[in-house]
Amino acid sequence: MKVSIELSAEYQVPYAVIYADQITDEIQKIMESFSRQEMPITALQNEENLVVLQPEEIYMVRVEAGETILFGECSKYRSRKRLYELEKQLGKQFMQISKSTLVNLSYLDSIEAGFNGTLLLKLKNGCKDYVSRKYLPEFKKYLGPVSYTHLRAHETAANL
């Protein structure tokens, strides 16, 4: 792919134009990455305080009892947004690990074998949650070629 950048004072807001004979997977990925800008998230700290959080300040997003809760390093915040809206807005460092949870992959601390083939993720702020079986293949793809033998041995020992 050829790339050309034109710099000029007349372009106050950057924009991109792609010339191609068809939309390929590569072009689709580029378009998605351009459209996914990590923007600040507004959330309620309590009934009176509205705070603005940067994506890197959020460790985990979880839906609990119908409310969307954002977990920071030491605090919890409520958001009026739905999980799928936050997933789009937060960017590529976040991954959905269950029907109700997103985690910031930058803050993974440890991974343990869970029950029924799941994995338990522990974050650096103490939050933890399971990767459900539905989201496990995508999570393993993120981890890359890792030996799961150690985790399976733990799981087998736990089931005895």
Disulfide bonds with the S-S distance in Angstrom:
none
